[in-house]
Amino acid sequence: MLRPLALVLTSAIVGATLAGPAATAHADAEECVSYAMSEADAGILLADLACAAVTFLDCYRVFRAEYGPQLWAMTACELR
């Protein structure tokens, strides 16, 4: 569990650094977090990390690393 989380954190940091400030404007991350927590009982820290990701794919990768491929994760990431 620590290895996938470390990989996700590293990817998120590198992605945020490379994306620059223009890509950091997010839609509503609160809706994404609420959906993930209500639909899948995702932990708040993991949901917040995923929903604050720069891109849809980064968001989905965080959820996929912890819960495997899930339709609710795609829906949550679309809400950001």
C-alpha positions in Angstrom: 0.0 0.0 0.0 2.8 2.4 0.7 4.5 1.9 -2.6 1.4 2.8 -4.7 0.8 5.8 -2.5 4.4 7.0 -2.8 4.1 6.6 -6.6 0.9 8.6 -6.7 2.4 11.4 -4.5 5.5 11.6 -6.6 3.4 11.7 -9.8 1.2 14.4 -8.3 4.2 16.5 -7.3 6.0 16.2 -10.6 2.7 16.8 -12.5 1.9 19.9 -10.6 5.4 21.2 -11.1 5.4 20.6 -14.8 1.9 21.8 -15.4 2.6 25.4 -14.2 0.2 27.9 -12.7 -2.2 28.0 -15.6 -3.3 24.4 -15.0 -3.9 24.8 -11.3 -7.4 26.3 -11.6 -9.7 23.6 -10.5 -13.4 23.2 -10.8 -15.2 22.3 -7.6 -13.1 19.8 -5.7 -15.6 19.7 -2.9 -18.2 18.0 -5.0 -15.6 15.4 -6.1 -14.6 14.7 -2.5 -18.2 14.5 -1.3 -19.1 12.1 -4.1 -16.1 9.8 -3.5 -16.8 9.7 0.2 -20.6 9.0 -0.1 -20.4 6.6 -3.0 -17.4 4.5 -2.1 -16.6 5.4 1.5 -13.2 6.8 0.3 -11.1 8.3 3.0 -11.2 12.1 3.2 -7.4 12.5 2.8 -7.2 10.3 -0.3 -10.3 11.9 -1.8 -8.9 15.3 -1.2 -5.5 14.3 -2.7 -7.2 12.9 -5.8 -9.7 15.7 -6.3 -7.0 18.3 -6.0 -5.0 16.7 -8.8 -4.2 18.9 -11.8 -5.8 16.6 -14.5 -8.6 14.2 -14.7 -6.2 11.4 -15.3 -4.1 12.2 -12.2 -7.3 12.3 -10.2 -8.4 8.9 -11.5 -4.9 7.4 -10.9 -5.0 8.3 -7.2 -8.3 6.5 -6.8 -7.3 3.6 -9.0 -4.1 3.0 -7.0 -6.1 2.5 -3.8 -9.4 1.0 -5.0 -8.7 -0.4 -8.4 -10.7 0.6 -11.5 -14.0 2.0 -10.4 -16.8 3.8 -12.2 -17.5 6.0 -9.2 -13.9 7.3 -9.3 -14.4 8.5 -12.9 -17.6 10.2 -12.0 -16.0 11.9 -9.0 -13.1 13.1 -11.0 -15.5 14.5 -13.6 -17.1 16.6 -10.9 -13.9 18.6 -10.2 
